[in-house]
Amino acid sequence: MSQNAPAADDIKFAYWVPNVSGGLVVSKIEQRTDWSLEYNQKLARTAEAAGFEYALSQIRFTAGYGAQYQHESVSFSQALLHATEKLKVIAAILPGPWHPAVVAKQLATIDHISNGRIAINVVSGWFKDEFTSIGEPWLEHDERYRRSNEFIRAIRGIWTEDDFTFKGDFYRFNNYTLSPKPVQKPHPEIFQGGSSRAARDNAASVSDWYFTNGNTVDNLKSQIDDIRAKAAQNNHSVRIGVNAFVIARDTEEEARAVLDDIVRHAHVEAVQAFGHAAKEAGKASPEGEGNWAKSTFEDLVQYNDGFRTNLIGTPLQIAQRIVALKAIGVDLVLAGFLHFIEEVEYFGKKVLPLVRELEREREAQPA
Ligand SMILES: Cc1cc2nc3c(=O)[nH]c(=O)nc-3n(C[C@H](O)[C@H](O)[C@H](O)COP(=O)(O)O)c2cc1C
C-alpha cells in the first residue's frame, strides 16, 4: 500500500492517460512522454505506486490539430487495468458513436475482468469536425447534454435494474436485463464534464462525478457552489474533479521557467486550430459559460486550461494550493504533466506526502 494512499475524506488524484500523441501541451518543447502501450503501462504502474487512485483516458476519433495518433479509450483502458492492481481507470465515452447498451455490456465485462476497477467519463463532445467526419449528426450544445443525460440514466438503469424500460427522445429500452451486472455496487462510477450551464445541470442531477477545466479558485468555487446547491434540491450527491497541469520543481523560478518555455514554444497554428474548434463549442452554450469560452492563447496551449489552476511552483506551494482546493469542495485533482513518468514519480515523492500532512494538520485544528 502506498504511503500516499488516501483516507476516506482525503483529496484524490487522477492523471491524464497520454493515449493521444503529442502530450498534453500544444507546444514544440521536448515532452518526455509517449502514447504507446509500453510507455503507458509503465506510467500506470508508476502512478499507482506513487498514490494516484485514478487514470483518465481520452477519446478522440480524429486529429484536426496536433494529437495525430489516438488510441481508443475503452480498449486502452482495459490494457492499463491488466498492467495494474489497484488503479481505477476511467474510460472516456462519447454518446453518438457509442450506444448505451454497448457501453453497459462492454464495461460490465471489463468490471468483471478487472475486479471492479473500471469507470466511465461521459464526454458530450465539442469537436464538430470529428462528428461530421464519421457521419454522426452534430447536435446543438444543449441537445448534446440532453442526450448525455439520457445516456447516463440509461446506463445506470441497465447496470442496476432487471427488466429495464426507458422511453427517451434518444434511447429506448424494453424489459432489458443485463446479465451479469457489474461487480461494483451500485455500479461503476460515472464521471461527466464541462463548465457550461448544461454540463453543471447534468452534474447536479445524474452524474457521480463532475470534471471541469482548470480555473482560478474563485471561479471554481462559484461553479461548485452552484452545482452543490442544485444537487441538494435534486437530492443528488456529486463529487468534483478539477484539471490542473502540474509543474513541480525544487524552486519556484524553475517551475515558472518551464511554463514560460512551454508557452514560448507553443505550436501556434495548432493552438489556434484547437482554440477555434473549442471556442465554437464554448460559445455554443447559450449562456456563454462553456469550457474555453474565456480561454486566452496561453490557456489553450494546455488542452483543458490546466495552467489556470496554478499548481506550478515548489512541492510546498503546490500542496498548499491543493489543500485550498479541497477547502472549496474539490474532491479530486486531475493532473497532467510535461514529462509524465518522471514527474509522476516526483509528485508521489515530494508533493503528495505534503498534501497528506497538511490535511492531517487541518483536521487537528479546532472547528
Ligand atoms: C476533464 C475533462 C476531460 C475531457 N475529456 C474529453 C475527451 O476525452 N474527449 C472529448 O471529446 N471531450 C472531452 N472533454 C470535453 C467535455 O466532455 C465537453 O464536451 C467540453 O468540456 C465542453 O464543455 P462545455 O459544455 O462546458 O462547453 C473533457 C472535458 C473535461 C473537463
The ligand as an SDF file (V2000), in Angstrom:
LIG
                    3D

 31 33  0  0  0  0  0  0  0  0999 V2000
  -11.5330   16.5530  -17.5470 C   0  0  0  0  0  0  0  0  0  0  0  0
  -12.1840   16.5660  -18.8840 C   0  0  0  0  0  0  0  0  0  0  0  0
  -11.9340   15.5230  -19.7630 C   0  0  0  0  0  0  0  0  0  0  0  0
  -12.4890   15.5170  -21.0450 C   0  0  0  0  0  0  0  0  0  0  0  0
  -12.1860   14.5080  -21.9080 N   0  0  0  0  0  0  0  0  0  0  0  0
  -12.6630   14.5400  -23.1610 C   0  0  0  0  0  0  0  0  0  0  0  0
  -12.3270   13.5270  -24.1040 C   0  0  0  0  0  0  0  0  0  0  0  0
  -11.5700   12.5920  -23.8180 O   0  0  0  0  0  0  0  0  0  0  0  0
  -12.8410   13.6290  -25.3560 N   0  0  0  0  0  0  0  0  0  0  0  0
  -13.6720   14.6430  -25.7210 C   0  0  0  0  0  0  0  0  0  0  0  0
  -14.1010   14.6780  -26.8620 O   0  0  0  0  0  0  0  0  0  0  0  0
  -14.0260   15.6190  -24.8470 N   0  0  0  0  0  0  0  0  0  0  0  0
  -13.5450   15.5850  -23.5850 C   0  0  0  0  0  0  0  0  0  0  0  0
  -13.9060   16.5690  -22.6990 N   0  0  0  0  0  0  0  0  0  0  0  0
  -14.8470   17.6160  -23.1500 C   0  0  0  0  0  0  0  0  0  0  0  0
  -16.1880   17.6460  -22.4110 C   0  0  0  0  0  0  0  0  0  0  0  0
  -16.8470   16.4380  -22.3340 O   0  0  0  0  0  0  0  0  0  0  0  0
  -17.1540   18.6680  -23.0090 C   0  0  0  0  0  0  0  0  0  0  0  0
  -17.5430   18.2740  -24.2830 O   0  0  0  0  0  0  0  0  0  0  0  0
  -16.4870   20.0040  -23.1250 C   0  0  0  0  0  0  0  0  0  0  0  0
  -15.8650   20.2780  -21.9200 O   0  0  0  0  0  0  0  0  0  0  0  0
  -17.4730   21.1160  -23.4760 C   0  0  0  0  0  0  0  0  0  0  0  0
  -17.9500   21.6430  -22.3170 O   0  0  0  0  0  0  0  0  0  0  0  0
  -18.9400   22.8660  -22.2130 P   0  0  0  0  0  0  0  0  0  0  0  0
  -20.3130   22.3370  -22.2440 O   0  0  0  0  0  0  0  0  0  0  0  0
  -18.6050   23.4830  -20.9060 O   0  0  0  0  0  0  0  0  0  0  0  0
  -18.6520   23.7660  -23.3440 O   0  0  0  0  0  0  0  0  0  0  0  0
  -13.3540   16.5790  -21.4210 C   0  0  0  0  0  0  0  0  0  0  0  0
  -13.6070   17.6330  -20.5200 C   0  0  0  0  0  0  0  0  0  0  0  0
  -13.0400   17.6360  -19.2650 C   0  0  0  0  0  0  0  0  0  0  0  0
  -13.3240   18.7760  -18.3420 C   0  0  0  0  0  0  0  0  0  0  0  0
  1  2  1  0
  2  3  1  0
  2 30  2  0
  3  4  2  0
  4  5  1  0
  4 28  1  0
  5  6  2  0
  6  7  1  0
  6 13  1  0
  7  8  2  0
  7  9  1  0
  9 10  1  0
 10 11  2  0
 10 12  1  0
 12 13  2  0
 13 14  1  0
 14 15  1  0
 14 28  1  0
 15 16  1  0
 16 17  1  0
 16 18  1  0
 18 19  1  0
 18 20  1  0
 20 21  1  0
 20 22  1  0
 22 23  1  0
 23 24  1  0
 24 25  2  0
 24 26  1  0
 24 27  1  0
 28 29  2  0
 29 30  1  0
 30 31  1  0
M  END
$$$$
